[in-house]
Amino acid sequence: SGLRLQDVNFKRDPALTKVRTHALLYTPELELEGFYQMDGEGSGAWSWVGASSISSEGAQKFSIKMSKVRITCELHVDLVEGCNRPESAVVTKINFPLEYGRVAFNFDNIGTVLGTVVDVVGRIVIDSQKEALVTIIREGIRRESPGLICDFWKEYISHPLEIHSQLRHQDDEWNEILNRENTDLYRDRLAEQTVEKVFRESILSHLNNVSSLVRKTLDPLPMFPLEFNFHNDVYRAGVTVCDVYLHNMKSIQDMEMILVRDKSLQYSAL
């Protein structure tokens, strides 16, 4: 309950092929608890001090208490060459560096001999839980949108894709909006591919599943209330529209996304 967000960074590279997200969480105290079981045999110096047999005598409780805890959440998404595609948006890094001021380990029935190295055992538990969390997140992404996880890939070297080198879009109004900007504009292919993959591999499957919570949430989709003023030669009125819902989202079959940005990322058109 004491966990709070201290900082968030979101960075892009000039070629618009990389995303670096960095979130810093802080809590004054964090406790990890559970059960452990240890069975083994001592060797070398351990046998000399009477620890030839090592046992916790079944499952025992343990707790690890940390103070002044800083958890860094790192997520990298890149355009890479891999997954049988010359250009693909994939998650390239998930990491949770952990820093803390003080730590106290408590392992029931660990014994006086192994108690001298309980900090080593405790830090192994902490590291294993961090690795388990990364695995859970990766497998969750793979389950919902498998195209975002690629086990074998190599860095993709590319220059920004200028809009001027592309064919005009069939929507003349869209072309007119882009032509108003007196600057070079570029396709954000990483964002386009990421959103399209999530939609086609995850959201679309939920929309086709009548029992999915996502489908029930999106169809019907509640919209924001509308307020506007109306007037003509006869009368004027203030109009408020409430309880607006968008129906039949479940019938969507596909989505194509075009996102255009300038070099400074100050301008975006979707």
Beta strands, then each sheet from edge to edge (+ up, - down):
strand 1: 4-12
strand 2: 18-36
strand 3: 39-41
strand 4: 53-55
strand 5: 60-82
strand 6: 85-95
strand 7: 98-99
strand 8: 103-107
strand 9: 153-155
strand 10: 161-162
strand 11: 185-187
strand 12: 221-222
strand 13: 226-231
strand 14: 236-241
strand 15: 245-246
strand 16: 260-262
strand 17: 268-269
sheet 1: 1+ 2- 5+ 6-
sheet 2: 1+ 2- 5+ 7-
sheet 3: 1+ 2- 5+ 8-
sheet 4: 1+ 2- 5+ 9-
sheet 5: 3+ 4-
sheet 6: 10+ 11- 16+ 17-
sheet 7: 12+ 15-
sheet 8: 13+ 14-
end
